[in-house]
Amino acid sequence: MNDLQIKGSWNEVKGKLKQKYADLTDDDLEFAEGKSDEMLGRLQQKTGKSKEELKKEIESL
């Protein structure tokens, strides 16, 4: 997963993640170019999943 892949459809992915994990906020899902690791860290804390698991899940959405 790279920044361009995420950036293209991020609003759609963000909506699906918020549906799946109700406790995620817009701040948790804020995507800034070059800061995907920071965002994945926040998601990791909220979901309890590893970065690799999250990357695969995001790519599958």
MARBA-3410 file (N, C-alpha, C, O; in Angstrom, 1 decimal):
61
0.9,-1.2,0.0,0.0,0.0,0.0,0.9,1.2,0.0,1.8,1.3,0.8 ~ 0.6,2.1,-0.9,1.4,3.4,-0.9,0.4,4.6,-0.7,-0.8,4.4,-0.8 ~ 1.0,5.8,-0.5,0.2,6.9,-0.3,-0.8,7.2,-1.4,-1.9,7.6,-1.2 ~ -0.3,7.0,-2.7,-1.2,7.3,-3.8,-2.4,6.3,-3.9,-3.5,6.7,-4.3 ~ -2.1,5.1,-3.6,-3.2,4.1,-3.6,-4.3,4.5,-2.6,-5.5,4.3,-2.8
-3.9,4.9,-1.4,-4.8,5.2,-0.3,-5.5,6.5,-0.7,-6.7,6.6,-0.6 ~ -4.8,7.5,-1.1,-5.3,8.8,-1.3,-6.4,8.9,-2.3,-7.4,9.6,-2.2 ~ -6.3,8.0,-3.4,-7.3,8.0,-4.4,-8.7,7.7,-4.0,-9.7,8.4,-4.4 ~ -8.9,6.8,-3.1,-10.2,6.4,-2.6,-10.4,6.5,-1.1,-11.2,5.7,-0.5 ~ -9.7,7.4,-0.5,-9.6,7.4,1.0,-11.0,7.7,1.6,-11.3,7.1,2.6
-11.8,8.6,1.0,-13.1,8.9,1.6,-14.0,7.6,1.7,-14.7,7.4,2.6 ~ -13.9,6.9,0.6,-14.7,5.6,0.6,-14.2,4.6,1.6,-15.0,4.0,2.3 ~ -12.9,4.4,1.7,-12.3,3.5,2.6,-12.6,4.0,4.1,-12.9,3.2,4.9 ~ -12.5,5.3,4.3,-12.7,5.8,5.6,-14.1,5.5,6.1,-14.3,5.1,7.2 ~ -15.1,5.7,5.2,-16.5,5.4,5.5,-16.7,3.9,5.9,-17.4,3.6,6.8
-16.1,3.0,5.2,-16.2,1.6,5.4,-15.6,1.2,6.7,-16.1,0.4,7.5 ~ -14.4,1.8,7.1,-13.7,1.5,8.3,-14.6,2.0,9.5,-14.7,1.4,10.5 ~ -15.2,3.2,9.4,-16.0,3.8,10.4,-17.3,2.9,10.7,-17.7,2.8,11.8 ~ -17.8,2.3,9.6,-18.9,1.4,9.7,-18.5,0.1,10.5,-19.2,-0.4,11.3 ~ -17.3,-0.4,10.2,-16.9,-1.6,10.8,-16.4,-1.4,12.2,-16.7,-2.3,13.1
-15.7,-0.3,12.5,-15.2,0.0,13.8,-15.8,1.3,14.3,-15.3,2.4,14.0 ~ -17.0,1.2,15.0,-17.8,2.3,15.4,-17.0,3.3,16.2,-17.4,4.5,16.3 ~ -16.0,2.9,17.0,-15.3,3.8,17.8,-14.2,4.6,17.2,-13.6,5.5,17.8 ~ -14.0,4.5,15.8,-13.1,5.3,15.1,-13.6,6.7,14.8,-14.8,6.8,14.5 ~ -12.8,7.7,15.0,-13.2,9.0,14.7,-12.6,9.6,13.4,-11.7,8.9,12.9
-13.0,10.7,13.0,-12.4,11.4,11.8,-10.9,11.6,12.1,-10.1,11.5,11.2 ~ -10.6,12.0,13.3,-9.2,12.3,13.7,-8.4,11.0,13.6,-7.2,11.1,13.1 ~ -8.9,9.9,14.0,-8.2,8.6,13.9,-7.9,8.3,12.4,-6.9,7.7,12.1 ~ -8.8,8.7,11.5,-8.7,8.3,10.1,-8.2,9.4,9.3,-8.3,9.4,8.0 ~ -7.6,10.5,9.9,-7.1,11.6,9.1,-5.8,11.1,8.4,-4.9,10.6,8.9
-5.9,11.2,7.0,-4.8,10.8,6.2,-4.0,12.0,5.7,-4.6,12.8,4.9 ~ -2.8,12.1,6.1,-1.9,13.1,5.6,-0.8,12.5,4.8,-0.2,11.5,5.2 ~ -0.5,13.1,3.7,0.6,12.5,2.8,1.8,12.3,3.6,2.3,13.2,4.3 ~ 2.4,11.1,3.5,3.7,10.9,4.2,3.5,10.5,5.7,4.5,10.2,6.4 ~ 2.3,10.4,6.1,2.0,10.1,7.5,1.2,8.8,7.7,0.4,8.7,8.7
1.2,7.9,6.8,0.4,6.7,6.8,0.8,5.9,8.0,-0.1,5.2,8.6 ~ 2.1,5.8,8.4,2.5,5.0,9.6,1.8,5.6,10.9,1.4,4.8,11.7 ~ 1.8,6.9,11.0,1.1,7.5,12.1,-0.4,7.1,12.2,-0.9,6.8,13.3 ~ -1.0,7.2,11.1,-2.4,6.9,11.0,-2.6,5.4,11.4,-3.5,5.0,12.1 ~ -1.8,4.5,10.8,-1.9,3.1,11.1,-1.6,2.8,12.6,-2.3,1.9,13.1
-0.8,3.6,13.2,-0.5,3.4,14.6,-1.8,3.7,15.4,-2.1,3.0,16.4 ~ -2.5,4.8,15.0,-3.8,5.1,15.7,-4.8,4.0,15.5,-5.5,3.7,16.5 ~ -4.9,3.5,14.3,-5.8,2.5,14.0,-5.5,1.2,14.8,-6.3,0.5,15.3 ~ -4.2,0.9,14.9,-3.7,-0.2,15.6,-4.2,-0.2,17.1,-4.6,-1.2,17.6 ~ -4.0,1.0,17.7,-4.4,1.1,19.1,-5.9,0.9,19.3,-6.4,0.3,20.2
-6.7,1.5,18.3,-8.2,1.4,18.5,-8.7,0.0,18.1,-9.7,-0.5,18.8 ~ -8.1,-0.7,17.2,-8.6,-2.0,16.7,-7.9,-3.2,17.3,-8.5,-4.3,17.4 ~ -6.7,-3.0,17.8,-6.0,-4.1,18.4,-5.3,-5.0,17.3,-4.9,-6.1,17.6 ~ -5.4,-4.6,16.0,-4.8,-5.4,14.9,-3.4,-4.9,14.6,-3.0,-3.8,15.0 ~ -2.6,-5.8,14.0,-1.3,-5.4,13.6,-1.3,-4.5,12.4,-2.3,-4.4,11.7
-0.2,-3.8,12.1,-0.1,-2.9,10.9,-0.4,-3.7,9.6,-1.0,-3.2,8.7 ~ 0.2,-4.9,9.6,0.1,-5.7,8.4,-1.4,-6.1,8.2,-1.9,-6.1,7.1 ~ -2.1,-6.5,9.3,-3.5,-6.9,9.2,-4.3,-5.7,8.7,-5.2,-5.8,7.8 ~ -4.0,-4.5,9.2,-4.7,-3.3,8.8,-4.5,-2.9,7.4,-5.4,-2.5,6.6 ~ -3.2,-3.0,6.9,-2.9,-2.7,5.5,-3.7,-3.7,4.6,-4.2,-3.2,3.6
-3.7,-5.0,4.9,-4.5,-5.9,4.1,-5.9,-5.6,4.1,-6.6,-5.6,3.0 ~ -6.5,-5.2,5.2,-7.9,-4.9,5.3,-8.2,-3.6,4.5,-9.2,-3.6,3.8 ~ -7.4,-2.6,4.6,-7.6,-1.4,3.8,-7.5,-1.6,2.3,-8.3,-1.1,1.6 ~ -6.5,-2.4,2.0,-6.4,-2.8,0.5,-7.6,-3.5,0.0,-7.9,-3.4,-1.2 ~ -8.2,-4.4,0.8,-9.3,-5.2,0.4,-10.6,-4.4,0.3,-11.6,-4.8,-0.4
-10.7,-3.2,0.9,-11.8,-2.3,0.8,-11.8,-1.6,-0.5,-12.7,-0.9,-0.8
END
